[in-house]
């Protein structure tokens, strides 16, 4: 959506801004008279985020489960998560907007600077993930109004594969109709084939097909970790990095939260130094220093590689363009994984 050209998007932005002001007790003022005017931080299918001063309001995806979101928001507000998740602005409640969208309100935290990769807080990321995974599920569940939801990482990976299949099918129709460069179409099809081979070789739980086969190690997981999910706490009395975006939070295999950086490292998109800094910090904080992480990371890392490649192919196909360098690196990583597992066997 573009709030400048879409009346519905503009209305949603205004509604979220009003909710943020109400929760943070900021008086509504104009852009010209106050730095508290709303700014659109993100507008995607999985959520629209608007900032007003020190508050941020998020409209969640249209298909969000209200009961599960309520539990996730209450987890973020729980004292057991102090110093790990950024807590919502009180009251820790989900609002329902006109039209049915669910919304939540949070304090604004300063994100990681994407233009300063050498100063990225990889150590902080490893430490905060280890602390999240150490939260005792039993006592936490006893304080919640509903059942602890499952971590949604595998479901998001499966959705990415579906998005790729739909986009490439549409692009194939465009080639047949003479609207698309056949060379680009062949590249997309080869990339889809490589991604599908990796996907087919994953255990069922990684494909969200049989959650009952998840490994016995279960922990509270973020479900969609990357550096964009870290912000500096706005509280002067509790400085440090916090995790945001609780839409996929839940019980699951903790290896999933390390799998995206591991997949990027294996694909050459993340430097060995950055990966080592994060892994060392995680193992130090979790008491697993010296152990080999890859037996637990292997399947989730393959799943996240397939997910990342699928999203790359879907975006390229939807735009009718060739894959860029980073997207090609993900697809090549899929090719290497497929070839390795073809030699090793399942």
MOQUIFEN-V23210 format. One record per pair of residues at least 4 apart in sequence whose C-alpha atoms are under 6 Angstrom apart, sorted by sequence separation. I is the first residue (numbers start at 0). J is the second residue. D is the distance in Angstrom with one decimal. If there is no record, write none. Layout:
# MOQUIFEN-V23210
I,J,D / I,J,D
This chain:
# MOQUIFEN-V23210
1,5,5.5 / 20,24,5.4 / 50,54,5.8 / 80,84,5.9 / 87,91,5.9 / 95,99,5.9 / 96,100,5.3 / 136,140,5.9 / 167,171,6.0 / 174,178,5.7 / 204,208,5.6 / 258,262,5.9 / 264,268,5.8 / 275,279,5.8 / 279,283,6.0 / 281,285,6.0 / 282,286,5.7 / 293,297,5.3 / 296,300,5.7 / 303,307,6.0 / 305,309,5.9 / 312,316,5.9 / 315,319,6.0 / 322,326,5.6 / 340,344,5.4 / 20,25,4.6 / 42,47,4.3 / 50,55,4.3 / 95,100,5.8 / 173,178,5.0 / 174,179,4.7 / 203,208,5.2 / 204,209,4.9 / 263,268,4.9 / 264,269,4.5 / 282,287,4.7 / 283,288,5.5 / 315,320,5.3 / 322,327,5.9 / 2,8,4.6 / 30,36,4.6 / 41,47,5.4 / 49,55,5.6 / 95,101,4.6 / 173,179,5.4 / 203,209,5.4 / 204,210,4.9 / 232,238,5.4 / 263,269,5.2 / 282,288,4.6 / 2,9,4.2 / 41,48,5.0 / 49,56,5.4 / 94,101,5.7 / 174,181,6.0 / 232,239,5.6 / 315,322,5.9 / 0,8,5.8 / 40,48,5.4 / 48,56,5.7 / 94,102,5.1 / 204,212,5.8 / 231,239,5.5 / 232,240,5.8 / 40,49,5.5 / 48,57,4.4 / 75,84,5.7 / 93,102,5.8 / 204,213,5.5 / 231,240,4.5 / 39,49,4.6 / 47,57,5.6 / 76,86,4.8 / 93,103,5.3 / 230,240,5.5 / 38,49,5.6 / 47,58,5.1 / 75,86,5.1 / 230,241,5.5 / 38,50,5.2 / 46,58,5.4 / 229,241,5.5 / 37,50,5.5 / 46,59,4.5 / 229,242,4.8 / 37,51,4.6 / 46,60,5.1 / 228,242,5.5 / 36,51,5.8 / 45,60,4.4 / 228,243,5.2 / 311,326,5.6 / 35,51,5.2 / 88,104,5.8 / 35,52,4.3 / 87,104,6.0 / 88,105,5.0 / 87,105,4.4 / 16,37,5.9 / 308,329,5.3 / 308,330,5.7 / 222,247,5.0 / 222,248,5.5 / 221,248,4.5 / 220,248,5.7 / 220,249,5.5 / 219,249,5.5 / 220,250,5.9 / 219,250,4.7 / 218,250,5.4 / 224,256,5.6 / 218,251,5.6 / 220,253,5.8 / 217,251,5.0 / 222,256,6.0 / 19,54,5.7 / 217,252,5.1 / 218,253,5.8 / 19,56,5.4 / 262,300,5.0 / 61,100,5.8 / 15,56,5.6 / 258,299,5.5 / 59,101,5.6 / 254,296,5.5 / 258,300,4.4 / 262,304,5.5 / 58,101,5.7 / 59,102,5.8 / 58,102,4.3 / 83,127,5.9 / 255,299,5.4 / 259,303,5.6 / 57,102,5.3 / 57,103,5.4 / 56,103,5.7 / 56,104,4.3 / 55,104,5.6 / 157,206,5.8 / 55,105,5.1 / 54,105,5.8 / 55,106,5.9 / 54,106,4.6 / 55,107,5.6 / 153,205,5.2 / 53,106,5.8 / 54,107,5.1 / 153,206,5.6 / 154,207,5.3 / 53,107,5.1 / 153,207,5.0 / 266,329,6.0 / 266,332,5.3 / 152,222,4.7 / 151,222,5.8 / 150,222,5.5 / 132,218,5.2 / 132,219,5.2 / 151,247,4.7 / 150,247,5.6 / 150,248,5.2 / 150,249,3.9 / 149,249,4.5 / 150,250,5.1 / 148,249,5.1 / 149,250,4.8 / 150,251,5.3 / 194,305,5.4 / 110,230,4.3 / 109,230,5.1 / 108,230,5.0 / 109,231,5.0 / 108,231,5.2 / 108,232,5.4 / 108,233,5.4 / 183,321,5.6 / 194,333,5.8 / 190,330,5.8 / 193,333,5.7 / 197,337,5.5 / 193,334,5.5 / 196,337,6.0 / 163,309,5.3 / 159,306,5.7 / 166,313,5.3 / 160,309,5.5 / 167,316,5.9 / 156,306,5.0 / 159,309,5.8 / 163,313,4.4 / 166,316,5.8 / 159,310,5.7 / 166,317,5.8 / 125,277,4.7 / 129,281,5.5 / 122,276,5.6 / 126,280,5.5 / 121,276,5.9 / 122,277,4.9 / 125,280,5.0 / 126,281,5.1 / 129,284,5.9 / 85,241,5.3 / 121,277,4.7 / 125,281,4.1 / 129,285,5.4 / 84,241,5.1 / 85,242,5.9 / 83,241,5.2 / 84,242,4.6 / 85,243,5.8 / 122,280,5.2 / 126,284,5.7
